[in-house]
């Protein structure tokens, strides 16, 4: 290129053809491109075989919504919960009976209802997925058994003996006397009801069993009769069951009560197991509908905005890639949870992004540069950038492996294995398909670089170069601000808030909460060498009263064999006396089998204590659980362990909050190291990271300003933003280097890269947004929030890359920090300069060499002329650098390899 041809900073030099494929791996990828484009039949056969083999892994995918998604299997909380469910069963399904207006609670026990309770209990207990069934009738039977005896004398009943013993142990004579008076009143009430009428369909007897001498519902019965108008049936599902079995058990409990009509009452059956079942069902079915909508919207986008031949090809290519990715995940036993299922739209969006970039580059080489083999040329020039972007994405996703939450780690694994698989599918199928097309019907020339998308990208990156330093300062400030904003975001880890709030299950749970003041439970299992010794019983008694007193709003009632007896002995204005081991053993002998199973495990030497928890967030519940863990002090030989659904929820909260913010920092560090190793240039790596810092910071600030609540899904969006924004910045930086290698000045390289790649950037980014934002139409708030937040993040990442990077890149390049033309040793004036582009690289075919021969010869002549002129000028290296920094382009073919 002669000095007269040197462009100004705002003018690109005349197109001199594609020139040599840059970089150490360019020729390799160019050769791959030639092979794939010529061996289309072989590629098609290989793709078909791989698709079938990996497709067989799809049925192996398992949907999970159990505790294994929330807790590490080797954690003590998880082990304790497994042990608890082995001892006393799993989740509870609650059937709430609400008496109709004008009726009383005793009216629930009509002859017909009593028969239905018995039939219902018998039917459910036969189901192998159900451990125990405690109906309101079962609870009354326990009280009946306690206050009656074989000889008909109430004094000889279990309750009579327990009350006499409590009176004898009462240290206060006045208190002991009040106990005696209360016992006499109880005896009088019993004797007023003839023995033949002491049956469960007699209103007076039921009223006696339900109410104490003050007229209030007996404290021991309040877990089953929360108020004077409600009663509860507790169906305990099998412990540690699969999500399928647990869901079927929940459905069986719902169906059993749905078939029945009760006198004087309406019934609602619900529970956490039904909630998790509905989530699981949605993951299996409804989510595929959203995937179909996403594909349809992407197809419309490609048809409308991606003005290339075979514009729907990227969609088909990525569809095959998704089969490969999820099939491989099935073989690797990566579970699909409410978090990992979101990998489908993420991989779909990222896959379309990569496919559009490659497809657009092939069209560019065919239409603008008239390459003899556009597929080979495109792969040789673009694949180094795509590979770097893919590696950066993989390491960013792998940062999620540091999470303490299993389902978030699984999400990272799914993305980390899915991305390279989709990239491989994209390269194979696009190269073969477009190579086949170009051999039979070459793409005609066309200059699309001045279209609306190219102009848009050019305008977005048109900030003046003096803004570079302020942008760096702003990047740091925005990132720091985003870190503080992210720390103030609310994290929603309550599964009830993850699902459709208009669903029947959620409405039923809300009804249960409103009428009983509770919908969940906190279990404590107490292990002892002898569960009926005085030491163990006194501990359970004291512990239950202590927790109810210290957490009155969070713990509503306590239910256990010990508390049943303790509450029976509790008389107003008397000394609180603990039961003895003998008292508990008496109660155990007369307890119905379902209550025995629910409260005592003799083989496991364990007692069960269940607190019904009041309404409140998991954060509030975590305070209670942690307080119990920190303050519980059982006697020697006794162990008390919190467990159950409430503990699993608080365990998720703790695991989630342990290092949520650190995941973003790990991803940033990993991506920066990848860029530094690839470029071996600190400034290039730093410049590439500035838009990433802005994108990460802005997403935190925008989420905080908009009042978004984070979920376990949306809260890990940091690594996703980093991966996507790094892809955009990587493609821009490497394309800029390519244009500099062609001989363009920094400004001309920026402009040319923008106009040529604008179409691909805008379409690929919109496709990524569409792939994710479709989740905003999900009926699950968890996925809706993810769709909105991550789609916003992708948009921020794109704008950050297109607006912030160009002026920063231009400024740094003009300082000589981004690209420096290779300097040659001094030559004798007469010696002609070698023609760097006189021959095509080995990987380019003869046709390509022939197509560019004229251009190469011209460049060789120009090089010789320039070399002769250089011989008459000062060859001092500092002067050369001064010219480069002033904006004079390097000679074509002589720049530092990209």
N, C-alpha and C positions, 0 to 999 in steps of 0.2 A: 504494500500500500504506500503510495507516494505521499509526500507531505501535503500536496494539494488535495489529497483525498481524505485527510484526517478530519473527522467530523467535529463539530462543536459539541459541548457537553449535552446539548439538547437534541442533537441530530444523530441518528444511527448511521453507521457506514453502509455503503451499498452491500446488498446481500451477496456474499461470495460463496454461497453453497454451504453445505453442512460442515465441511472440514473434517479433521480427524476426530474420532470418538475420544473424549478426554478421560483422564483418570486411569489408574491401574486396573480397575475392574470393568471399565467401559468396553474394551474389546471382547472380554469374556461374555458380557451380557449381549453384545451385538451378535456374537456367534450363536448364543442360545436363541436369540430372536430369529436368526436365519434358519436354524434347525427346526424350530417349532413351526415357523411359517411354511416350510417346505414339506414337513412330515405330518401333515394334518390328519391323515388317516390313522397313523400310529398314535398321535396325541389323542384323537377321539376314542380309540380303543382303550388306551390307558385310563383316560378320564372315566369311561364307562365302567371299567372294572373297579377302579378305586371308589367310584360312587356307590356301586352295589355293595362292595365289601364294607365301607364305612357306614353306608345306609343301614346295614344290619345292626349297627350299634345303637340306632335310634330307639328300638324297643327296650333296650337295656337302661334307658334313662329312668330314674326314679324320682318322683315328686315327694318331697319331705316337708313337713311343717312341725316336727316334733322338737324336743329339747336339744337334739343333736345339732340343730341349726344355730342354737343360741349359746350353748355351753360347750366348752372343751371336754371331751370324754374323759380326759385324765385329771380334770379339776375335781376338787373335793366336793364342790356343790353338785356337780353332775353325778358323782359316785353316791353321794348321800341321797339324791333324788331317786336314783335307780334302786338303792336299798329300801327306801321308803315305799316305793311302789311294789317292790317284791313282797313287802310285809303286809301292806294294807290296801293295795289296789291303786288304780290310776286316777284319771280325771273324774269329776263328779258331774252328772247330769241332774239338774234340779227341775222337778215338776212343782210349780206353784199353784196351789188351790186357793182361790179367793171366793169367799162366801158372797152370795148375792145380797143386794140391799134388802133389809127386812129380815134377814136370817142371822143366826148367831153361829159361832164356831162349832158349838156342840151339834148344830144341825147338819154338819158335814157327815156325821156318823149315823146315817140312816141305815136301815137293814140292807137296802140295795147297795149303798156305797160301801158298807163293810164287806159285802160279798165281792164287790168289784176290786177293793183294795187287796183282798186275799188272792183273787184270781190274777190280778196284775202282778203281784209279787211272785207268785208261783211261775207265771209265764216268763218273766224277765230273768229269774234266777236259773232257769233252764238254759238260757243263752250262754254259750261258753265265753262270750266277749264281755260278760258282766260278772263282777265278783260278789257284790252284795246289794240288796235292795232294802232300804229302810223307809217304809211308808208312814204316813201319820198314824195309821193303825198300829204299826210296829212300835212306834214310840209310846202310844197309849198302853199297849200290851206290856211293855217293860214296867211302866208305872203300876199297872194292875198287878203284875207278878210281885213287885216289891211290897205292896200294901196288903196282899192277901196271903193266907197260909192254908196248908192242907186241912187243918182242923177247924178252919173258919174263924179262928181267933186272931184279930189283927195284931195283937201284942206279940204273937209268935211269928209274925211275918218277918221277912228280911228287913223291911223298913222299921218295924216295931223294935227289933233287936238293935238296929243301928242307932235309932233315936235314944233308946234307953242307955246304950253305951256312951253316947255323946253327953247325956245329962250327967252320967256318973263321972265323966272326965272333965266336966266344966269346973274350972277353979273358983268361979264366982258363985256363991250360994244363991244370990238373987237371980243371976242369969240362969242357973240350973232350975230354979223355981219357974221362971218364965218358959223354959223348955217344957217343963211338966205340964203347965197350963195349955200350951200350944198342942201338945200331944193329946191331952184330954179332949180338946176341941176337935182335933182330927178324928179321934175315936168316936166322938158324938156324931160327926157328920157321916162316918161310915155306917154306924149303927142305925141311922135314920133311913138307910136304904136296905131293904130286905136282901138277903143273900141271893135269892133267885133273880133279882133285878140287877145284880152286879155284872151286867153284860154290856158289850160295846155299842149296841144300838139303843140303849136306854139313856135318854137325855140327862137324867139326874146323875147317873153313875159317870157318864162322860164328863159332865160338868165338875164332879168331884175330882176326877183324874186330871183334868186340865188346870184347875185353879187351886191355889193354896188357900189358907185360912183368911187371907186378906182380900181375896177376890181377884188377885192378879194371876196371870199364867205362871205356872210353876217355873222357876228359874232353870231347872234341869231340862225342861221341855222347850225352852225358847229357841234352841237351834232348829227345832222342827215346827214350832208354832211361833213365828216371829211377832205376831200381833193377834188381837182378838178377831181379826177377819181373814187371816192367812194361815196356811199350813204348807209344809214342804215335804216332798218325797225325794230322797237322795238315792240315785242309782250310781253305784261305784263301778266304773269300768275296769277291765283287766289292766293291771299294771304293766308298764314297759311294752305295751302293744304297738304294733306297726300303725302307721297313720291310717292305712286302709281298714284294719280291724277296729281301731278306735272310732273311726268315722262310721263304720257299720254299727258299732255298739250304740253310738249316739243316735243314729237313725232308728234303731230298734226301740230305744227309749221314747223317742218322739212318736213313732208310729203306735206304740202300745197305748199311750194316753190319748192320742188323736182319735182312736177308734171308739173311745168310751165317752159317755155323757154322764156326768155326776149330778146327783140331786143337790140343789141349793148352792151350786158352786160352778165356777169356770176354771179351766186348767190351762196352764202354759208350761211347756217343757223347753228348756234351753240349757246352755252351758258352754264352757270354753271348748269342749270337744266338738260341739256343733259349729262353733266359729272357725276352728281350724279345719274342719271338714269342708266348709264352704270355700275357704281360701284354696284348699287343695283342689276342689272341683273346678274352681275358676282357673287355676293354673293349667289344668288339663284341657279345658275347653274354651272358655271365653278369651283366653289370651291369644289363641290361634286366630280368632276373629280379628283382633287388633293387628296381628301380623299381616293378615290379608288386606286390611285397610291400608296399612303402611305400604305394602307392595303396590297397591293401586295408585296411591298418591305419588309414589316415586315414579311410576310409569308415566303419569300425567306430566310430572316435572320434566322428565327426560324428553318426552315428546314435544313439549312446549319450549323448553329453554336450551336443550342440548342439540344444537344444530349441526349434527354430524350424520354420516351414513350409518345405518344399523344402530340407531340411538338407543334402542332398548336392550342392546347386547349386554351392557354392564349389569342390568338387573338379572338376566338369566345366569350370567357368570357367577354373581354373588349368591344366587339361589343354590347353585351347585356347591359353592364354598360353604354355605351354612349347613348343608347336609353333611359335608365332610367334617366340619367343626363339631357339630353336636353329635354326630355318630362317633367320632373319636372320644368325645366327652363321655358317651355311654360306655365305651370299652374301658375307659379309665375310671369308671364309677364316680364321676363328678355328679353330685346330686343336684336336682333342680328344686330350689326353694323359692320363696317369695322374693328373694334378692337375686339369686343366680338366673332366674328366668328372664330378668331384665337384660341379660347378656344378648338375647336375640335381637332386640332393636339396636343395641349398641353396636354389635358386630355387623348387623345389616347396614347401618349408617356408615360405619368406618369402611366396610367392604366396598360399598358404592363409591365412597370417596376415592379410594385407591383405584378402582376400576375406571372411573371417569377421568382421573388424571392420566392414566396410561392410554386410554382410548383417545383422549384429546391430543396427546403427544403424537400418536401415530398419524392422526389427521393433520397435525401441524407439519410433520415431516413430509407428508404426501402433498399437502396443498400449498404450503408456503415455501419450503426448502427444496421440494421436488427431489427428494432422495430416491435413489434407485430401489432401495429396499427400506421403506419407511418403518416397517416393524422392527427390523434389526437396528436401524438408526435410533428409533424411539427407545428401545430397551437399553441400548448402549449408553444413551444420554440420561434417561430418567431413572433406571433401576437403581443406580447407586444412591440416589436421593430417597427413593421409595424404601429401599432396604434400611437405610439409616432411620427413616421415619418409623418403620415397623419395629426396629430394634428399640428405639426410644419409647415407642408405645408399649412394647412388651415389658421393659424394665419398669415403666411407670405402673403398669397393671400389677406387676409382681410386688410392688410396694405394699399392696393390700395383704400380702402374706404375713405382714407384721401385725395385723389386726388380731385382737383377742377373741373375735366373734367368728365361729366356724363358717357361717354362711357368707360372710364377707371375704374370707380367705378363698372359699370355693368360687366366689364371683371373680376374684383375681386370677385364679387358675383357669377358669373357663375363658376369660378374655385373653390371657397370655398364650393359651394353646390355640384359641380360635383365630386370632389375628394372623399368625404366620400361615396357618392352613388356608385361610381365605386369600392371602396374598399369593400363595402358590397356585391355587385354583384360578385366580385372576390372570396371572402371567401365562399359564398354560392355555387356558381357553381363549383369552383375548388375542394372544400372539398367533395361535393357530387359526382362529376364525378370521381375524383381519388379514393375516398373511394369505389365506385362501382367497379372500375377497380381492386383495390387491393383485394377485397373480391373474385373476380372471377378468376383473374390471377395475383397473386402477382409478384412484380418486382424481377427478379433474382439479386443476389449480383453482384456488380461490383465496382472496385475502379477507379473512374474517376478523383480523386483529383490530379493526376500528369499529367493531360492533358495540352495542350498548354495554355488554358485560365487560369487555376489555376496557372501554372508556371509564366505566365505573371504578374498576380496580385502579386505573391510572389516576383518577381524581382522588380516590381514597388515600393513595400514597403520596400525594403532592405537597405534604407539609414541607416548608423550607428546611434546609439542612441545619440552620441555627437552632432549630427546636430539639436537636439531638440531646444535648446536655439536659435541658429541662425535662425531656421525656424519661431520661434515666433517673433523674431525681423523682419524677412523678411515679415511676414504676416502683421504686423503693417505698415511697410514701403510701401508694395505693395498696401495695402488698402488706405493709405493716398495718394499715387501717383495716384491711380485710381480715387479717389474723385476729385483731381485737374484736371486730364485728362477728366473726365466726364463733368466738368464745362466748358471745352473748346470745347466740341462737338457741332456741328451745329445741330439745331433742325429744321426739315423740316415740317412745318404745313400748307403748301399750298396744298389744295386738288388737284390742277392740277398736282402736282408732285407725287401724290399717285398712279396715274393710268398709264396704258400702254402708254408710250410716242409715240408709233407707231400707236395708235388707230386713227380712223378717226376724232373723236371728238377733240382729242388733236391737231391733225394737223390743223383742222379748227380753233381752238382757236388761235393757233400760227399764222395762216394766218390773222385772225382778228387783232391780236396785231401788226403784221408787217405792215399792210396796213392802220390802223387807229391810232396806237399808244396807244390803250387801249382795254381791254376786260372785265373790271369790273367797278363797280360804287360804290360811296359812297353817301348814301342818308341822307338828313337832313330834318326833318319835323318841321315846325314852327307853333306853336299853339298860337292863339290870340283870344281875344273876338270879334274882327272884322278884318278879313283878308284883307279888303280893306281900312283900315285906313292908314293915312300918316305915322304914327309911325311904324307900322308893315312893310310896304312896304320899308321905308327907311332903316330899319334894315336889311332886306333881301338883298337889293341893296348893302349896305356897306359891309355886311358880305361876299357876293359872291366875290366882287372885292378884299377884303382883303385876302381871302384864296387863290385866284388865283395868287395874287401877292406874297404871302409868300411861296407858295408851287408850283412853276412853273413846276417842273419836275414830281410832284406826282399828281397834279390835272390838267387835260388837258382842259376840258371845264366845264361850268356850264349851267344847263338847268332848267328853271322854268318860270312861267308866268312873274314874276318880271324881271328876267334877259333878257327875250325876249324883253321886253319894254326898259330895261336899255341899251341893246346893240343897239336897234333901235335908241336910242337917242344919242349914242356915236358917235361923229363926230371928225375926226382928228384935233388936235391943238385947241380944245375947252375945256372949263371948264366941269369937270364931274358933271352932274346934276342928282339927283335921281328923279325917277318918283313919281308921287303922287298916292294916293289910287284911285282917279278918273281915272287916266291913266290905272291902272291895271284893273279896273272894265270895262273900254271900251274894253280893249283887251280880257277880259274874255267873253264878250258878242258876240264877233265875232270868238272866237276860235272854231275849230271843237270839237265835243263831246269827241273824244278820248283824245285830249289834255287837255280838261277840267278835265276829270277823272284822268289823270296822274299828274296834277299840282295843283288842288284845290279840297278840300273836304269841302263844305259849311256846311254840317251837323256836321262834326268833327271840324269845325273852324280851318282848317289847310291848310298850303301851303307846297308844295313839292319842294325841291331844290336838284337836282342830279348833282354830280360831276363825270365826267368820269375820272377814275384813270389811271395814266400812268403805264408802266411796272415797277415792283419792288417787293421786298420780303414783306412778312407780317410784318417783323420787321420795314421796312421803312413806311409801311402803318400805323402801330401802332403809329409811331411818329406823323404822321399827325392827326390821330384820337384823340390821347391824347392831342395834341396841341389845337385842336378845342375845346375839352371838357374844357381844362384849361383856355382858353382865351376868349371864346365866352361870350359876355356880353349883352344880349338882354335887351331892356327897360322893365320897370315894366309892367307886364301883358302879356309879350311875352316869350315864351319858345322855345328854339332851341335844338333839340336832334339828334345826329348822329345815323344812323341806316343803315340797308341794309346789303348786303353780305360782304362788306369790314369790317364792324363793327363786324359781327359774326366771321370773320376770326381773327381779332385782339383780340376779346374776347377769342377765343380758345387759341391763343398764350399766352395771359396773364394768363389764368387759368392753362395752361399746365406748365408754368414756375414758378408758385407760389411756389410749394412745390414738384417739381419732385424729387429732390435729397433726400428730407426728407422721401419719401416713402420707400427708401432702408433702411434708419436708423430705421424707425419704424418697419420694418420687422425684422431687426437684433435684436432689443431689444425684440420684442415679442417672437422670436424663442429662444433666450437665456433664457428668463424667463421660457418658457415651459420646456426646458432641465433642468434648475436648479430645478424646482418644481418636475420633474420626478425623477431625480437622487438624489436629496438632497445632492449633492456633487459638490462643486464649481469647483474643478479641472476637473472633467468629463465634466461639461458644457463648461468650457473654452477650453479644449482640442478639444471638438467637434466643436467649433466655429472657431478655427484657420484656417482650410482649407476653411471654408466659407468666411472668410475675404480675404484670398488669391484669391479665385475664383471671388469674387465681384470686388476686385481691378484689377485683371488681365483682366477681361472683359472690364473694362473702359479703361485700358491702350492699349489693343489690338485694340479696336474700334477706339481710337484716332490715334494710329499709322497707322491703315489701312485706315484712312480717311473716316470712315463710317459717314453717316448722320443719325441722330436719327429722328424717326417719333413718333407720339403719341403711337405707338405700341411697337417699339423697345426700346423706352426710359424708359419703365417701366419694363425692363427685370431684374432689380435688385431683386425684390421679387421672380421672377421665379428661378433665380440662387440660391438664398438663400434656397428656398424650396427644390430644387433638390439636392444641395450639402448637406443640413442637412439630407436628407433621407440617402444618402450614408454614412455619418459619423455616423449617429445613428445606422445603421445596423452593421457597423464595430465595434463600441464601445460595443454595447450590445452583439455581437457575441464573442468579446474578453472576456467580463465578463463571458459569458457562459462557455468558454473554461477554464477560471481560476477556475470557480466553479467545473469543472470536476477534477481539481487537477493539471493542467498544469502550468508550470512556465510562466512568462510574455513572454519570447521569443517563447516558444513552443506554447503558446496560439495565439500569432500573426501569426506564421507560419501556424498553423492548420486552423485558421479562413480564412487565405488567400487562401489556397489550396482548402478548401471545398466550399468557396463561390465565388471563382474566376469566374467560369462559369456563375453564375447568375449575378454577377456584370457586366461583360463585355457584355453579351447578353442584359441585361435590359437597360444598358446605350446606346448601339448601337441602340436599338429599340426606345428609347426616342429621340435620334438624328435623326433617320430616320423619325419619326413621324412629326418632326418639319422642318427638312431640305428640305422636299419635297415642302415646301412653296417657296423655292428658285426658283422653276420652275413656279411660278405664274406669270401671265402677269401684275399683279399690283406691282409696285415698293414697295409700302407700305408693302405688304406681303412678297415679295422677301427679303427685308431687314430684316424683322422679322425672316424669316426662317434661313438666314445666321447667323445673330447675336446670336439668341437664341440657334441654333445648336452648334455654337462655345462655347456659355456659358455652355451648358450641358457637352461638352467635357472637358472644363476647370474644371468644378465642379467635374467630375469623377476623372480626373488626380490629382486634388488637394487633394481629399479624399484619393486616393490610394497611393499617393507618400508622402504626408505630414503627414497624420495621424499616420501611423504605427510607425515610429521612435519616434514621440512625445508621443504616447500612451505607448510605451515600456519604455521610459525614466521615465515618470510620474508614471507608475505602479511600477517600480523598486524603486521609492522613497516611495512607500507605499501610494500614493495619489489616486490611481484608484481603487484598490481592496485590501481589507484586510480580511484575513481569520478570521472567528469567533474564539474567545478564550473562552475556557471552564473553569469553576471554578475548583480549585484544587480538586483532587479525591484521595481516599485511594489507595495505590498501587495495592491492590488485586482486586479492583472493575473493572470489564470489561467495556470497553467503549461501549456506545450504537451504534448499527449499523444503521447509518443514512439512509442507502439506502436498508435496509433489506426488506422493504415493498414498494410496489408501491403506489402512491397517490390514493386517493379515485376516482379521475376522470379517472384513467387508468384501463382498464378491467382486468379480471382474466387472459385472454390470455397473456396480456402484462406482468403481474406479473410472470406468469409461464415461459415466454420466458426469463426473466432476473433473475430468482430465483437463478440459479447457480452463476451468477456473483455477486448478492447481498450477498450471503452467503460468498463468497470469500472476499468481501469487509468488511463484519462484522468481519471475522477472522483477517483480516489485521488490522482493527481498534483496536481490542483487543490487538494484539501484539504491535502495536504502542503505545497504552495507557500504557502498562506495561513498555515499554522502556522509555516513558516520565516520569514515576514515579521515575525513578532512576536519572533523570537529573534535572538540575535547572529549576524550573517552574516560574522563574521571568518573568513578562510580557515583560519587555524591551528586554530580551534575545530572547523571541519568535519573537518580531518584527524585531530584528536584523537578525534572520534567514530568515524571509520572505523577507526582503529587499535584502538579499544576493542571492535570487532567488530560495530558497527551496519551493516547492509547498505545498499548504495547503492540508489537508486530504480530499479525495473525499467525497462529501456530507456534508462537514462542513463549506464551505465558506459562506460568506455573501450573502444573496439572491439578485439575479439580479433584 
